[in-house]
Amino acid sequence: MTARLGALLLVVACAPKPPPAVQDGPHALTVLHTNDIHAHFEPEPAEWLDGRPAIGGFVRLEQEVRTLRAARGKDHTLTLDGGDQLTGTPITEIEVEGSFGGAMHALFDEVGYDAWVIGNHEFDKGLENISRYVQNHPTLPLSSNLLKPGSATPLLPQQEKSHIFDIAGMRVGVIGVTTDRLAGLMNKGDFALLTLLPEAQAVQAEVDLLDPQTDLIVVLSHIGVERDQTLASEVSGIDLIVGAHSHTRLTSALRIGDTYVVQAGSHNRSLGIVDLVEQDDRITEFRYELRDLLPNTATVAPDPEIQGLVATYKASVDRVYGERVSEATGLLGRSYNHESALGRWITDALRDRSGADIALYNGGGLRADLAEGPVTRLVLFQCFPFQNPVMQFRLTGQQVLGLVLQNIAADADEKRGFLSTSGLTWTWRRNVGAPELVTALVGGQPLHLTRMYTLVASSYVTEQWQKHLGGEAQPQDLEPLGYTDFDVAVEYARKHPVVDPGDIRGAQVE
């Protein structure tokens, strides 16, 4: 062999392989998707069904995915998750494979996901923990807008901005995008260690890069259904948005221009099923189903491997969280925009423990309804899974009045979060269509604007001070009390019946 021929063969051998030849259409593809699982690995109550039956869980999910792959063909099926895999059950309190929540790795591996997008709750245990979690995850993590500080490099190990899958005879580009409102959803110290691009900017850049190379573009989004629709209108070239973050049960797909939007609820109880046909770089046929994972509708036997994993994790959780501490005589529901029974109960518990004049709890921190029946540590953990430290501080009556006015606005327009209260009550009415304060009381006495009041709230509320409490900075006298909201809930449940206190704190009057 001559030196010239040898060099030529070396160049050919080292050259990158061309992409597989794309077959002429039409191409049929099934996209299976979940989102906002929040570590719910067992069946959970479905509040939209009569009797609130427990449905879903990883055993049932794997059965449905296996059945659909057999029917559609595994080489015609793409399985995606919309993020927020962590925080919701004590499985995320167990350190596995170097990270809290690492137990989720094996469950995702058994189902056989192809990709997932990084959600905001992945950061709940800190940036170091999510770095270890992602590094060991068997499924490809995506996010186009989460970057290392001051660079274009993805933030986390193994993370890609987008990925092209050669499947069903075509090339499918999948782009990840994380909510660009992370500043109000994660630890401020960790947030300072990343660069977060605007959602539409990051996605459009990836669409422009992938479009010449692909037949279909899917955005795997963790930004919420309303912002998904905005993204579809602002970014050209997206065929399908698989959504998350807002926990929306879309029983039919939304369509904005040429872009379809889907989302599958939350807590691993339903599976989204997209069946589409692509031809000439566009979707020509589209069908969507949101399938509830009912316990008695599986057509294949459970997989013993995933059954064993679930049983092992359940036993670990039960050892610590299975203790029964009380009984709930009725449902204590929750709300993000309005006062709720669960909000009344937890704020009463916080004020009872601390002795403060006023206790506050944000609606978004109430993560599950508290159902009638036995109350275990696990039940309370599912309601208050963040285990935020309780903080004490002081506000003037004028500042407290500001909280009341914020809550009245939340009640009236349903566009912002409500702070549940104990010790603070008010009435309001509509005057020429606008909300108007009528009375405001602290401890049953009129609110004095110049008086100083002692308040308690979770560290999440105080850290997001401007969002929840107004003003530019936290007060100088902010003090941790040495226990968490979960600790308070368990202690209060042991000592008091778990019932809705019943006294409305913010009442609308004529």
Sequence and secondary structure as in RCSB ss.txt:
>XXXX:A:sequence
MTARLGALLLVVACAPKPPPAVQDGPHALTVLHTNDIHAHFEPEPAEWLDGRPAIGGFVRLEQEVRTLRAARGKD
HTLTLDGGDQLTGTPITEIEVEGSFGGAMHALFDEVGYDAWVIGNHEFDKGLENISRYVQNHPTLPLSSNLLKPG
SATPLLPQQEKSHIFDIAGMRVGVIGVTTDRLAGLMNKGDFALLTLLPEAQAVQAEVDLLDPQTDLIVVLSHIGV
ERDQTLASEVSGIDLIVGAHSHTRLTSALRIGDTYVVQAGSHNRSLGIVDLVEQDDRITEFRYELRDLLPNTATV
APDPEIQGLVATYKASVDRVYGERVSEATGLLGRSYNHESALGRWITDALRDRSGADIALYNGGGLRADLAEGPV
TRLVLFQCFPFQNPVMQFRLTGQQVLGLVLQNIAADADEKRGFLSTSGLTWTWRRNVGAPELVTALVGGQPLHLT
RMYTLVASSYVTEQWQKHLGGEAQPQDLEPLGYTDFDVAVEYARKHPVVDPGDIRGAQVE
>XXXX:A:secstr
  HHHHHHHHHHHHS         S EEEEEEEE   TT  S EE TTSTT  EE  HHHHHHHHHHHHHHH GG
GEEEEE S  SSSSGGGGSEETTEETTHHHHHHHHHT  EEE  GGGGTT HHHHHHHHHH SSEEE SSEESTT
SSSBSSTT BSEEEEEETTEEEEEEEEE TTGGGTS HHHHTTSEE  HHHHHHHHHHHHGGG SEEEEEEES H
HHHHHHHHHSTT  EEE  SS  B SS EEETTEEEE B STT EEEEEEEEEETTEEEEEEEEEEE  TT  SS
   HHHHHHHHHHHHHHHHHH  EEEEESS B   SSS  HHHHHHHHHHHHHH  SEEEEEGGG  S B SEEE
EHHHHHHHSTT  EEEEEEEEHHHHHHHHHHHHHHHHH  S  EEEESEEEEEEEETTEEEEEEEEETTEE  TT
SEEEEEEEHHHHHTHHHHH SSS  TT EEEEEEHHHHHHHHHHHS B      SEEE  
